[in-house]
Amino acid sequence: MKIIVAAHKPYQMPDSAIYQPVFVGAALKANMPDGYIGDDTGSNMSEMNPYYNELTALYWAKYNLQDEDVIGLAHYRRYLGIKTSHALKDVLTEADIERALSKVDVLLPKHRNYFIENQKDHYLNAHLNAPYFVMAQVIHEAYPEYEAAFKALEKSTKIHLYNMGIMRQELFQEYTDFVFGVLDKVRTQIPYQSYEGQDARVFGFLAERLMDVWVNTHQLTYKEFPLVTTEKTNWVDKGSQFLKRKFVKGDAKKTHF
């Protein structure tokens, strides 16, 4: 079992051998933190980290951890835990994970509910619009079996975020086949290298919309877990930014390429 922890800098890590820190974007950086594995080893897409974010660690795991029975993804500031907490002692243990996976297919973070905004509107209010519409077309043309679940997610106010999940190897390979298959097709149709700031991380944001689409299409069972976050979230600021994006239309609504 390995839960890879995507990180772009040295940081405190869980004291457990199942949690493996992966230094993302390692091909673009000079120094490797002690105890980390670079996402530029073996089969990798490390140089794409500015556009794919934590997905370069996911890609690395797909091709370099095929001997593991269970694979998962966490972030250096965000883990699945036994309770909502800011303490690493509360992250899931190997026993916790095995016990949960004996009953369900996938372990996911507790869903986020936006209440006043569905997932399609939320994405379009927060990000450049064109990549989203390209992804929708890719699913329609190349992955039609997923379109019903995609359209259902668009209308839902709820979503499992962060590209985080824990599952057995066979399902992990199927999930990543789908995610990278969709994103590869989107990549050929958008000028992602010209995007700046948060917009540059386009593929990481798009992929967040694919976990639930994959899970629901295959009618997989799952269990949600609260988040262990090593840094406190300013919910007042996040809430005000959310409302600003929804009600003050700006550059995020641009649909140009």
Rosetta silent file (secondary structure, phi, psi, omega in degrees, C-alpha in Angstrom):
SEQUENCE: MKIIVAAHKPYQMPDSAIYQPVFVGAALKANMPDGYIGDDTGSNMSEMNPYYNELTALYWAKYNLQDEDVIGLAHYRRYLGIKTSHALKDVLTEADIERALSKVDVLLPKHRNYFIENQKDHYLNAHLNAPYFVMAQVIHEAYPEYEAAFKALEKSTKIHLYNMGIMRQELFQEYTDFVFGVLDKVRTQIPYQSYEGQDARVFGFLAERLMDVWVNTHQLTYKEFPLVTTEKTNWVDKGSQFLKRKFVKGDAKKTHF
SCORE:     score description
SCORE:     0.000 S_00000001
   1 L     0.000  133.304  174.082    0.000    0.000    0.000 S_00000001
   2 E  -139.502  127.717  170.140    1.220    3.470   -0.876 S_00000001
   3 E  -106.644  107.069 -178.535   -0.520    6.797   -0.391 S_00000001
   4 E   -77.839  139.573 -178.866    1.525    9.260   -2.377 S_00000001
   5 E  -113.026  103.613 -178.631    1.735   12.740   -0.892 S_00000001
   6 E   -71.949  126.298 -179.163    2.138   15.368   -3.609 S_00000001
   7 E  -147.224  146.059  179.613    4.358   18.211   -2.405 S_00000001
   8 L  -111.319    7.315  179.549    6.341   20.977   -4.081 S_00000001
   9 L  -159.469  164.026  175.818    8.525   21.827   -1.053 S_00000001
  10 L   -61.569  139.786 -176.322    9.858   20.260    2.153 S_00000001
  11 L  -161.665  158.953  176.318    7.048   19.841    4.655 S_00000001
  12 L   -61.950  142.491 -177.344    5.997   17.781    7.663 S_00000001
  13 L  -130.570  156.721  176.560    4.769   14.319    6.692 S_00000001
  14 L   -59.747  146.098 -179.498    2.822   11.525    8.405 S_00000001
  15 L   -90.105   68.689 -179.631    4.953    9.135   10.433 S_00000001
  16 L  -153.925  138.507 -176.620    3.939    6.022    8.501 S_00000001
  17 L   -67.731  -19.296 -179.360    5.657    4.022    5.774 S_00000001
  18 L   -74.395  -19.437  179.503    2.496    3.897    3.657 S_00000001
  19 E   -93.217  113.352 -176.683    2.706    7.663    3.059 S_00000001
  20 E  -110.368  110.518  176.280    5.302    8.375    0.364 S_00000001
  21 E   -65.572  131.683  176.620    6.190   12.027   -0.307 S_00000001
  22 E  -120.327  122.766 -178.604    6.505   12.733   -4.038 S_00000001
  23 E   -82.006  106.074 -174.496    8.283   15.914   -5.116 S_00000001
  24 L   -83.457  146.264 -176.022    6.144   17.241   -7.952 S_00000001
  25 L    70.101   24.315 -174.775    7.668   19.142  -10.830 S_00000001
  26 H   -59.539  -31.450 -179.402   11.039   17.666   -9.876 S_00000001
  27 H   -64.638  -18.290 -176.694   12.295   17.890  -13.475 S_00000001
  28 H  -103.673    3.860 -174.023   12.022   21.666  -13.223 S_00000001
  29 L  -126.375  161.123 -172.996   13.765   22.023   -9.833 S_00000001
  30 L   -93.314  -41.801 -169.989   17.307   21.680   -8.548 S_00000001
  31 L  -112.737  132.821  178.540   17.113   20.234   -5.033 S_00000001
  32 L   -96.929  122.376  176.820   15.316   17.098   -3.848 S_00000001
  33 L   -62.594  147.903  177.429   14.094   17.162   -0.209 S_00000001
  34 L   -60.176  137.107  176.792   15.273   14.269    1.961 S_00000001
  35 L    85.543   -4.232 -179.421   12.877   11.337    2.023 S_00000001
  36 L   -96.044  156.752  167.715   11.069   12.360   -1.148 S_00000001
  37 E  -111.321  135.337  179.233   10.854   10.597   -4.512 S_00000001
  38 E   -77.119  143.992  176.185   10.899   12.824   -7.562 S_00000001
  39 L   -79.463   10.044  176.561    8.024   12.607  -10.027 S_00000001
  40 L  -101.508   10.403  178.490   10.721   12.731  -12.725 S_00000001
  41 L   -95.503  152.614  178.861   11.834    9.136  -12.090 S_00000001
  42 L    58.603 -151.377  175.633   10.738    6.199  -14.241 S_00000001
  43 L   -71.566  126.238 -173.596    7.808    6.840  -16.563 S_00000001
  44 L  -157.015  167.742  173.341    6.726   10.386  -15.816 S_00000001
  45 L  -133.496   38.953 -173.477    5.287   13.715  -16.968 S_00000001
  46 H   -54.259  -38.349 -176.557    7.107   15.844  -14.397 S_00000001
  47 H   -67.378  -13.586  179.352    7.747   18.748  -16.782 S_00000001
  48 H   -91.262    6.242 -176.037    3.990   19.218  -17.156 S_00000001
  49 H   -56.084  -37.485  178.874    3.538   19.978  -13.450 S_00000001
  50 H   -58.686  -22.413 -177.787    2.789   23.714  -13.937 S_00000001
  51 H  -105.459  -24.791 -175.089   -0.317   22.653  -15.895 S_00000001
  52 H  -107.143  -12.446  177.270   -1.215   19.362  -14.190 S_00000001
  53 L    57.281 -133.505 -176.641   -0.453   20.141  -10.550 S_00000001
  54 L   -64.980  -11.564 -178.964   -0.735   17.036   -8.305 S_00000001
  55 H   -67.626  -20.608  175.750   -1.656   14.929  -11.331 S_00000001
  56 H   -68.704  -29.275  173.742    2.033   14.521  -12.206 S_00000001
  57 H   -71.873  -38.755  178.023    2.340   12.567   -8.940 S_00000001
  58 H   -62.764  -43.123  178.771   -0.750   10.553   -9.879 S_00000001
  59 H   -63.295  -43.026  178.782    0.779    9.775  -13.287 S_00000001
  60 H   -58.771  -44.557 -179.824    4.057    8.778  -11.627 S_00000001
  61 H   -64.466  -36.827 -178.549    2.204    6.384   -9.326 S_00000001
  62 H   -57.275  -40.316 -173.997    0.285    4.881  -12.245 S_00000001
  63 H  -103.744  -11.169 -175.177    3.459    3.683  -13.938 S_00000001
  64 H  -120.773   -0.481  177.703    5.898    3.266  -11.065 S_00000001
  65 L  -126.458   37.270 -175.194    3.836    1.709   -8.256 S_00000001
  66 L   -73.794   -9.751  177.509    2.194   -1.136  -10.130 S_00000001
  67 L   -87.823   -8.579 -179.758    3.359   -3.685   -7.540 S_00000001
  68 L   -81.809  143.834  179.306    1.309   -2.060   -4.780 S_00000001
  69 L   -78.404  -33.128 -177.204   -2.103   -3.523   -3.948 S_00000001
  70 E  -129.934  135.019  179.564   -3.586   -0.190   -2.871 S_00000001
  71 E  -128.882  141.956  175.810   -2.814    3.295   -4.213 S_00000001
  72 E  -146.922  165.014  177.533   -3.986    6.674   -3.008 S_00000001
  73 E  -125.234  131.940  171.632   -3.270   10.361   -3.437 S_00000001
  74 E  -129.063  168.927  175.020   -2.986   12.982   -0.704 S_00000001
  75 E  -110.776  156.940 -176.523   -1.668   16.534   -0.674 S_00000001
  76 L   -63.647  -18.015  176.914    1.044   17.759    1.654 S_00000001
  77 L  -114.620    9.034 -171.690   -1.568   19.906    3.438 S_00000001
  78 E  -152.282  123.696 -177.615   -4.598   17.652    2.976 S_00000001
  79 E  -138.193  161.344  167.196   -5.288   13.997    3.876 S_00000001
  80 E   -79.576  135.820 -175.970   -8.174   11.632    4.510 S_00000001
  81 E  -137.920  175.431  179.395   -8.547   11.212    8.254 S_00000001
  82 L   -79.119  -18.204  176.928  -10.527    9.623   11.041 S_00000001
  83 L  -159.548  161.808  174.951  -11.897   13.055   11.992 S_00000001
  84 L   -65.235  125.792 -169.367  -11.706   16.668   10.925 S_00000001
  85 E  -162.218  166.015  171.518   -8.383   17.800   12.295 S_00000001
  86 L  -115.437   14.931 -174.902   -5.191   19.765   11.814 S_00000001
  87 L  -113.849  129.255 -178.458   -3.029   16.981   13.293 S_00000001
  88 H   -64.631  -19.319  178.402   -1.170   14.395   11.218 S_00000001
  89 H   -65.554  -13.953 -177.692   -1.776   11.797   13.925 S_00000001
  90 H   -97.688    5.211  177.468   -5.375   11.669   12.681 S_00000001
  91 E   -69.707  158.125  179.915   -4.655   10.581    9.088 S_00000001
  92 L   -61.568  138.928  175.341   -5.925    7.157    8.042 S_00000001
  93 L   -92.265  172.075  177.052   -3.705    4.256    9.007 S_00000001
  94 H   -59.522  -40.672  179.449   -3.053    1.153    6.921 S_00000001
  95 H   -65.559  -40.816  177.422   -5.535   -0.739    9.093 S_00000001
  96 H   -58.502  -44.419 -176.604   -8.159    1.990    8.633 S_00000001
  97 H   -68.500  -46.229  179.951   -7.762    1.817    4.868 S_00000001
  98 H   -61.917  -40.873 -179.889   -7.827   -1.964    4.621 S_00000001
  99 H   -63.069  -43.113 -179.358  -10.902   -2.122    6.831 S_00000001
 100 H   -68.900  -41.140 -178.378  -12.750    0.444    4.693 S_00000001
 101 H   -73.436  -10.416  173.421  -11.729   -1.147    1.384 S_00000001
 102 L   -76.994  -11.222 -176.404  -13.062   -4.492    2.565 S_00000001
 103 L  -117.198  -27.366 -177.801  -16.523   -2.885    2.398 S_00000001
 104 L  -135.221  169.964 -177.551  -16.392   -0.329   -0.438 S_00000001
 105 L   -83.931  -38.420 -170.956  -14.531    0.270   -3.708 S_00000001
 106 E  -138.125  142.015  173.709  -13.150    3.779   -3.203 S_00000001
 107 E  -105.489  129.256 -173.702  -12.297    6.059   -0.285 S_00000001
 108 E  -131.267  157.661  172.358  -13.004    9.737   -0.941 S_00000001
 109 E   -69.739  152.075  177.287  -12.851   13.064    0.898 S_00000001
 110 L   -53.736  136.061 -175.331  -16.154   14.290    2.291 S_00000001
 111 L   -63.092  153.327  171.769  -18.058   15.968   -0.514 S_00000001
 112 E   -99.877  132.504  178.089  -18.248   19.751   -0.848 S_00000001
 113 E  -113.871  118.893 -178.553  -21.732   21.202   -1.207 S_00000001
 114 L   -89.908   -5.264  172.004  -21.965   24.639   -2.835 S_00000001
 115 L    58.576  -62.865 -172.644  -25.729   24.850   -2.126 S_00000001
 116 L   -97.566    6.018 -176.009  -26.501   27.898   -4.314 S_00000001
 117 L  -147.824  130.617  176.698  -24.449   26.893   -7.343 S_00000001
 118 L   -79.834  171.946 -172.452  -24.234   23.733   -9.430 S_00000001
 119 H   -68.714  -33.942  176.783  -20.908   22.299  -10.553 S_00000001
 120 H   -63.942  -50.067 -179.427  -21.082   23.576  -14.106 S_00000001
 121 H   -63.866  -38.054 -179.751  -21.743   27.141  -13.007 S_00000001
 122 H   -61.107  -46.259  179.507  -19.132   26.906  -10.272 S_00000001
 123 H   -63.505  -46.910 -175.608  -16.416   25.918  -12.723 S_00000001
 124 H   -66.721  -28.666  176.999  -17.413   28.515  -15.298 S_00000001
 125 H   -76.740  -24.492 -172.977  -17.515   31.277  -12.677 S_00000001
 126 H  -102.227  -19.099 -171.494  -14.086   30.370  -11.314 S_00000001
 127 L  -137.259  167.233  170.643  -12.047   29.409  -14.394 S_00000001
 128 L   -55.795  137.378 -171.957  -11.554   30.038  -18.068 S_00000001
 129 L   -80.484  -36.744 -171.460  -14.574   28.550  -19.783 S_00000001
 130 H   -54.773  -45.650 -179.757  -13.169   27.172  -23.029 S_00000001
 131 H   -59.120  -35.728  179.080  -11.280   24.186  -21.526 S_00000001
 132 H   -63.589  -45.580 -178.857  -14.440   23.041  -19.754 S_00000001
 133 H   -67.829  -33.524  174.588  -16.479   23.064  -22.941 S_00000001
 134 H   -63.761  -44.060  178.889  -13.692   21.216  -24.764 S_00000001
 135 H   -61.749  -41.642  178.495  -13.715   18.546  -22.046 S_00000001
 136 H   -60.064  -39.509  179.380  -17.483   18.219  -22.316 S_00000001
 137 H   -70.275  -38.010  177.147  -17.134   17.692  -26.061 S_00000001
 138 H   -60.655  -45.138  178.497  -14.338   15.149  -25.579 S_00000001
 139 H   -62.810  -42.911  179.961  -16.551   13.146  -23.228 S_00000001
 140 H   -60.186  -42.915 -173.907  -19.453   13.371  -25.677 S_00000001
 141 H   -87.071  -42.451 -171.510  -17.376   12.163  -28.627 S_00000001
 142 H  -103.235  -21.971 -177.398  -14.782    9.806  -27.147 S_00000001
 143 L  -133.221   56.806 -174.094  -16.329    8.661  -23.858 S_00000001
 144 H   -60.973  -25.545 -179.937  -20.100    8.629  -24.458 S_00000001
 145 H   -67.502  -16.217  179.785  -20.663    6.039  -21.729 S_00000001
 146 H   -98.075   -4.770 -171.043  -19.601    8.717  -19.213 S_00000001
 147 H   -67.442  -38.883 -179.819  -21.783   11.523  -20.568 S_00000001
 148 H   -61.212  -43.247  179.228  -24.856   10.833  -18.448 S_00000001
 149 H   -68.357  -35.353  177.880  -22.801   10.965  -15.249 S_00000001
 150 H   -64.597  -44.987  179.804  -21.030   14.099  -16.457 S_00000001
 151 H   -66.015  -34.544  176.723  -24.319   15.873  -17.127 S_00000001
 152 H   -65.974  -40.853  177.892  -25.635   14.774  -13.733 S_00000001
 153 H   -63.441  -39.418  179.258  -22.553   16.225  -12.043 S_00000001
 154 H   -55.537  -36.150 -176.339  -23.044   19.506  -13.905 S_00000001
 155 H   -87.180  -12.854 -176.679  -26.463   19.867  -12.281 S_00000001
 156 L   -83.291  148.496  173.153  -25.351   18.803   -8.816 S_00000001
 157 L   -89.184   -7.477 -175.014  -24.251   21.208   -6.092 S_00000001
 158 E  -107.087  150.365  178.682  -22.072   18.454   -4.579 S_00000001
 159 E  -160.792  148.962  170.420  -18.651   17.162   -5.640 S_00000001
 160 L   -94.614  117.800 -170.503  -15.681   15.186   -4.320 S_00000001
 161 L  -101.151 -179.015  167.569  -12.709   17.482   -4.802 S_00000001
 162 L    78.921    1.921 -176.331   -8.908   17.568   -4.774 S_00000001
 163 L    58.595   25.479 -178.608   -8.294   14.588   -7.116 S_00000001
 164 L   -98.271  140.140  175.281   -7.915   12.570   -3.920 S_00000001
 165 E  -175.671  158.018  176.767   -8.948    8.977   -3.521 S_00000001
 166 E  -130.151  132.387 -177.304   -7.730    5.607   -2.299 S_00000001
 167 E  -159.268  171.113  178.176   -8.512    2.363   -4.112 S_00000001
 168 E   -76.730  159.121 -169.668   -7.105   -0.993   -5.140 S_00000001
 169 H   -53.581  -45.794 -176.754   -4.637   -1.205   -7.999 S_00000001
 170 H   -60.331  -44.876  178.191   -7.004   -2.509  -10.669 S_00000001
 171 H   -68.175  -37.539  178.279   -9.480    0.301  -10.108 S_00000001
 172 H   -58.998  -41.906  178.381   -6.669    2.837   -9.855 S_00000001
 173 H   -65.585  -39.683  178.353   -5.454    1.847  -13.316 S_00000001
 174 H   -66.532  -42.845  179.475   -8.966    2.132  -14.734 S_00000001
 175 H   -61.922  -48.137 -177.903   -9.509    5.519  -13.089 S_00000001
 176 H   -71.715  -30.011  172.175   -6.217    6.970  -14.306 S_00000001
 177 H   -57.457  -45.540 -179.196   -6.760    5.548  -17.806 S_00000001
 178 H   -66.251  -50.768 -176.471   -9.973    7.563  -17.929 S_00000001
 179 H   -60.378  -52.266 -176.519   -8.584   10.768  -16.412 S_00000001
 180 H   -73.443  -27.581  174.328   -5.432   10.966  -18.494 S_00000001
 181 H   -62.745  -46.761  178.232   -7.260    9.767  -21.599 S_00000001
 182 H   -63.961  -49.413 -175.518   -9.716   12.669  -21.344 S_00000001
 183 H   -64.863  -35.891  177.734   -7.058   15.237  -20.455 S_00000001
 184 H   -60.379  -39.181  179.802   -4.740   14.127  -23.263 S_00000001
 185 H   -72.010  -37.172  176.806   -7.495   14.834  -25.775 S_00000001
 186 H   -64.755  -40.535 -175.246   -8.285   18.203  -24.209 S_00000001
 187 H   -58.589  -32.843 -178.643   -4.604   19.152  -24.219 S_00000001
 188 L   -75.659   -8.167 -172.820   -4.409   18.950  -28.014 S_00000001
 189 L  -117.059    1.281  179.357   -7.266   21.444  -28.365 S_00000001
 190 L  -130.833  149.833 -179.962   -6.396   24.298  -25.992 S_00000001
 191 L   -86.919   59.930 -172.443   -3.415   26.717  -25.816 S_00000001
 192 H   -58.640  -28.257 -178.441   -2.658   25.814  -22.205 S_00000001
 193 H   -69.566  -14.227  177.701    0.941   27.041  -22.457 S_00000001
 194 H   -93.212   -6.391 -178.563   -0.345   30.595  -22.873 S_00000001
 195 L   -74.704  148.823 -177.394   -2.438   30.466  -19.691 S_00000001
 196 L  -125.627  160.261  177.377   -1.218   32.431  -16.692 S_00000001
 197 H    58.985 -140.142 -179.664   -1.677   32.308  -12.915 S_00000001
 198 H   -61.050  -30.211 -179.125   -4.310   29.905  -11.640 S_00000001
 199 H   -61.573  -26.928 -178.866   -5.537   29.334  -15.189 S_00000001
 200 H   -64.485  -25.065 -177.155   -2.265   27.543  -16.001 S_00000001
 201 H   -86.121   31.803 -169.504   -3.262   24.720  -13.639 S_00000001
 202 H   -55.314  -42.018 -173.815   -6.133   23.911  -15.961 S_00000001
 203 H   -72.053  -32.125  174.315   -5.766   20.119  -16.105 S_00000001
 204 H   -63.848  -41.707  179.073   -5.767   19.739  -12.326 S_00000001
 205 H   -68.533  -41.968  178.722   -9.011   21.712  -12.113 S_00000001
 206 H   -62.133  -42.491 -176.765  -10.632   19.803  -14.970 S_00000001
 207 H   -61.669  -29.484  178.950   -9.684   16.450  -13.447 S_00000001
 208 L   -59.243  -25.558  179.371  -11.545   17.297  -10.241 S_00000001
 209 L   -83.063   -3.129 -173.632  -14.740   16.990  -12.278 S_00000001
 210 L  -100.210  -22.266 -179.155  -13.845   13.469  -13.410 S_00000001
 211 H   -59.616  -52.931 -178.515  -13.642   11.487  -10.159 S_00000001
 212 H   -66.040  -33.796  178.331  -17.396   11.491   -9.523 S_00000001
 213 H   -62.099  -43.666  179.193  -18.099   10.936  -13.212 S_00000001
 214 H   -67.620  -48.788 -178.649  -15.955    7.789  -13.161 S_00000001
 215 H   -59.204  -46.909 -175.068  -17.290    6.504   -9.822 S_00000001
 216 H   -73.692  -34.305  177.241  -20.937    7.042  -10.751 S_00000001
 217 H   -60.689  -40.708 -177.481  -20.639    5.657  -14.283 S_00000001
 218 L   -92.548    4.653  177.906  -19.306    2.379  -12.912 S_00000001
 219 L    51.851   45.493  179.593  -21.685    2.445   -9.933 S_00000001
 220 L   -79.775  148.628  174.835  -18.809    2.012   -7.522 S_00000001
 221 L   -88.022  149.780 -179.771  -19.360    2.077   -3.796 S_00000001
 222 E  -148.562  160.760  174.367  -17.438    4.587   -1.732 S_00000001
 223 E  -126.733  134.695  178.894  -16.946    5.858    1.781 S_00000001
 224 E   -91.752  146.705  176.770  -16.293    9.499    2.619 S_00000001
 225 E  -129.677  146.824  175.803  -13.737   10.613    5.186 S_00000001
 226 L   -67.557  164.232 -178.392  -13.192   14.000    6.814 S_00000001
 227 E   -94.130  137.559  163.870  -10.106   16.017    5.947 S_00000001
 228 E   -98.551  114.431 -179.042   -6.986   16.395    7.998 S_00000001
 229 E  -114.588  124.876 -175.478   -5.615   19.775    6.935 S_00000001
 230 L   -76.930  -12.633  175.168   -2.220   20.812    8.241 S_00000001
 231 L  -129.107  140.283 -177.253   -3.049   24.487    7.765 S_00000001
 232 L   -71.731  143.443  179.878   -6.292   26.157    8.794 S_00000001
 233 L   -92.750  133.778  174.911   -8.634   27.381    6.055 S_00000001
 234 L   -85.252   90.688 -174.953   -9.873   30.956    6.075 S_00000001
 235 H   -69.943  -26.244  176.674  -13.518   30.139    5.328 S_00000001
 236 H   -64.956  -45.026  179.175  -14.576   33.785    5.498 S_00000001
 237 H   -66.749  -44.592  179.819  -12.161   34.647    2.701 S_00000001
 238 H   -61.822  -40.182  179.674  -13.061   31.551    0.673 S_00000001
 239 H   -65.539  -41.163 -179.909  -16.741   32.316    1.067 S_00000001
 240 H   -67.685  -37.110  177.763  -16.372   35.931   -0.004 S_00000001
 241 H   -66.674  -39.037  177.251  -14.318   34.914   -3.047 S_00000001
 242 H   -60.627  -47.709 -179.322  -16.972   32.332   -3.977 S_00000001
 243 H   -66.752  -36.778  178.316  -19.764   34.921   -3.792 S_00000001
 244 H   -63.146  -44.019  179.675  -17.693   37.454   -5.699 S_00000001
 245 H   -64.083  -36.361 -176.088  -17.083   34.969   -8.532 S_00000001
 246 H   -73.827  -40.813 -170.683  -20.758   34.058   -8.664 S_00000001
 247 H  -106.211  -13.749  176.057  -22.274   37.525   -8.621 S_00000001
 248 L  -114.390   98.691 -174.430  -19.526   39.748  -10.057 S_00000001
 249 L   -75.140  130.709 -178.191  -18.844   38.510  -13.555 S_00000001
 250 L  -140.894 -145.666 -174.805  -15.294   39.059  -14.722 S_00000001
 251 H   -61.456  -27.546 -177.675  -12.465   37.498  -16.703 S_00000001
 252 H   -61.688  -19.474 -178.812  -13.324   34.002  -15.500 S_00000001
 253 H   -85.059   -3.027 -178.679  -16.350   34.068  -17.785 S_00000001
 254 L   -61.117  136.093 -179.639  -14.241   34.449  -20.917 S_00000001
 255 L  -110.307    5.410 -177.466  -14.904   31.688  -23.400 S_00000001
 256 L   -75.323  162.422  176.261  -12.137   32.501  -25.864 S_00000001
 257 L   -92.804    0.000    0.000   -9.193   30.204  -26.510 S_00000001
